[in-house]
Amino acid sequence: MQLQMPLPPKYTEADEDWLTEQVLHRKEQFGSALCILAHHYQVDAIVDLADFVGDSLKLSQQAASRRDARFIVFCGVHFMAESADVLSGPDQAVCLPHLAAGCAMADMADATDVSAAMEEVRRLAGCQVVPVTYVNSSAEVKAVTARAGGAKVFAIPDQHLGCNTAAAMGYGDDACVVYDPQKPEGGLTAEEVRRATFILWNGYCYVHQLFTPQHVRAARARHKDIQVIVHPECPREVVALSQASGSTEQIIQAVTAASSGSRWAVGTESHLVNRLARRCGDKFVRILSDRPSHCLMMARIDLPHLLWTLDSLAEGRIVNRVSVPSQIAADAKIALERMIATKAVKEATRTKTQ
Ligand code: SF4
């Protein structure tokens, strides 16, 4: 994780109305030279000021499409800003308003460990292993996995997403084993690796891991007709008990398109669920758990840091620039373009079958 310099009191002591007004003023000054991107898990104050709001992959695509913006200010976490830098042009600067806004899950998979683990798993398996990297990983990990190819699947870095994907493809839980990089040979025997189809890196998102099967049962006990929809970063048992699972964008689409009066318990980040509840006032929408599930990393981006970034840019200082070295960016770009292409194919298939 990188360190963020403390801000002057002018920012930290200002009230929300003044900060919002100043950000709007800077936006007007920059015009199309500035693009503010915000992830769905940000607080409303940031979302309301963004030019685009989306999940990690959608925001990467937005960054790639805004060639007129000299400055892309990314209100998300570090790996997302890296993706934006990889996909944007060389004359564009991507800035992350708070340098310590990392992702706990992406930090669980370091490129050196992933590279060593792939060699180890190939040796134990005695065959090729296809690394499948989730968008929530560093550019360096994306680059390492884009260079490889093979036959078993090594899902990195989220074990739950890997396991839920295997289940969605019709595989049983016995097709998956968890690789622990802290243990010799990942804590696995050669026999376990040979029998498995999916090897899962033991990373997880602490926000989604909070949800339990008990939350699903309690929501159903309280509201008989409630539909439960969760993010596939939730544990396998939670996804198995729910009516539906999908990415952040898919959850938003499902709840928004649902019939008036329907009831939903949603297993994902609280800021998004609360916003969804307010926007879908004709439906009953609530968080699946009994306590908030905030992404604390994402919350490091706030109005003071956003305004400080914009003020600095206006004064000619590019602060908190996220820049991926070119030799890593080339391979990371291949991995990202594969993810975007896979998403486009999935969406086209869904549209055809609906
Ligand atoms: S919600 Fe989870 S995966 Fe997303 S940025 Fe926060 S810690 Fe990372």
Residues whose N, C-alpha, C, O or C-beta is under 5 A from the ligand:
A	BS01	SF4	V77 C103 A104 M105 N136 C205 Y206 V207 C295 M297
